[in-house]
Amino acid sequence: MAAENRTRALVLSGGGGRGAYHVGVLRFLEEHEWQPDVVVGTSIGAVNGAAIASGHNAFSLWALWKRLRTQDVQKAHLNPLSGNFLLDTSPLRETLQREGWVNFDRINSDEASVHLRVTATEVNTGHLHVFGNSPDVYPSRMRLEPLGLDHIIASCSIPIVYPATQLHENLYWDGATVANTPLGPAIDAGAEEIVVVLMTPWEEDEEYETETPRNLLSAASVTLEWALLASFQADLKLFRRVNDLVRLEVENARLRATNSLLIERLKDGQDIDLEDADGDGIPDIFQSKFQALPDPIIVSPRKPIPVEQIVRYTREGHEELYEMGYQDAKRAWKESGKQVEGE
């Protein structure tokens, strides 16, 4: 299993055929010796996450993406009136197994490259379920169980576009239906440094517009697009509120420690030393209990990617998105204050 310190987490969002964007980001991170200990994947992020847990790196994963075409992922549903979906994902099942994308024996063993978490939404309740190949560090509702192809396909089952997937006794849709880039599972797994990869523009003070839907398929894609972004906005807001609470706890601990020290000194003149190794004014004993996490590094495109690319897989599209992911990762890395090699 991956390193037990679990310091670094990579959160991969949904976005279907845009998944080559993830690989460009991964290439940049690997060039800067940043390797994830935890990967949380939703939808196509679950596919790429499972590939990473199987031992793939940016180079080998890109080789797979370059060969991936629309017919390798989906085919027309021949009788749409008999179901509530437009496209059949049976080709994706065959491709993932035949082309060597995933190795579930490795994913579910001590040889897994990362602690993997995948998400899916239960159709009948709307509840988000997180499935994982290793125990969480903190108490959570993550379901620890051997991961298989059904978990990955369930996470990819975009409502209306693809059929729901049977998993255990329930039907599941795409995890992005309610949480496209869940930060919680990464934190529960023990991560302290998080890189989030979105495939929707992310600037808190700016608004973006997508093209007007021209048919049912593009309408479903646009609906998913805004759901993806809204879920992440809610997640990030919660993350920051928790961090604010932690900072208040740390400050309260510092004040209590200072007050205790003054009382002791006044009472009997003893000089009591509360160790503060890093010199930040907070006794180390309290910092070990309360720790605010740094804001995640958010990698996202500067302009919207056409919604059609959610359901289209072409060599040209993959190459464009791969390079875009690499360049956006470089920009986000630099904006976070980190050094970009060669600059």
Residue, then its C-alpha position, 0 to 999 in steps of 0.5 A: m500500500a502507498a506511504e502511510n503518512r498520506t500527506r498528499a492527495l490528488v482530487l480528480s473531478g468528473g468530465g468524461g472525455r475531458g479526462a486527458y486534462h488530468v494526465g497533463v496535470l499529473r505529468f507536471l506534478e511528476e516533473h516536480e516530484w509531487q506524487p500523491d499518496v491518496v487519489v480521490g476520483t469522481s466519474i472519469g476521475a475514478v477511471n484515472g484514479a484507478a489507473i494510478a492505483s494500478g501503477h500507471n504514471a503520467f507517461s503510461l496513462w497518456a499512452l492509453w488516452k492517446r488510443l481512446r476513442t468514442q467507440d471505446v467508451q460508449k455506443a448508441h442505446l438502440n431502443p431509448l424508449s425502453g430505458n432512461f438513458l441515451l448511450d450504453t457504456s458496455p464498451l468502457r467496461e471492455t476497454l478498461q479490462r482489455e487495454g490494461w487500464v486497471n488491475f484490481d488485484r493490485i488496487n486491493s492489495d498491499e501493492a496498490s500505488v495509492h490509497l484510492r477513493v471513488t464516489a457514486t450517488e445512490v439513485n433512490t436516496g441521492h446520497l453520495h457514497v465513498f468507496g475505498n481500498s484502505p481504512d481512513v485515518y479519521p472517522s468517516r462513512m467511507r465504505l472499505e471494500p474490495l474495489g471492482l469494475d462496477h465501482i468505477i462504472a457506477s462513478c461514471s454513470i452520468p444521469i440521462v446520458y448513461p444507464a445507472t449501475q447496479l452495485h450491491e443491492n442498489l443503483y448508482w449514478d455518477g458521483a459528480t451528480v452531488a459532489n464532483t470534487p469532494l475534498g472530504p474523502a481526501i481529508d478523512a484519508g489523512a491528507e494535508e496537502i491537496v491538489v484539486v483538478l477541475m475541468t471547469p473554469w474556477e475563479e471565485d469572482e468571475e462568471y462564465e457562460t456555456e453555449t446554449p444547448r442544441n439537443l438533449l445530449s448537450a442539455a444533459s452535459v450543460t446541466l452536469e457542468w453547472a452541477l460539477l462547479a456548484s458542488f465544488q464551490a460548496d465543498l471549498k466553502l465548508f473546507r475554509r469554514v472548518n479551517d477558520l474554526v481550527r484557527l480559532e481553536v489554536e488561538n484559544a489554546r494559545l491564550r489558555a496556555t499563556n494564562s496558565l503560565l502566568i497563574e503558575r508564575l504568580k502562585d509560586g514563582q516557578d518558571i514553567d516552560l511550554e515548548d514552542a519549537d517553531g517560535d510561532g507563539i503557540p505551544d507545540i502540544f496544542q498545535s499537534k492537536f489542532q492543525a489548519l490545512p493549507d488551501p488546496i491548489i486548484v488547477s482549472p482551465r481559464k475558459p470553458i471547455p466545450v460541453e460536447q467533449i464530455v461525450r467525445y473522445t478524439r486524439e485531437g481533443h485529447e492532445e489539446l486537453y493534455e497540454m492545457g492541463y499541463q499549462d494550467a497546472k504550471r500556472a496554479w503551481k506558480e500562483s500558489g508560491k511554489q517554484v516551477e522548474g526551469e524558470 
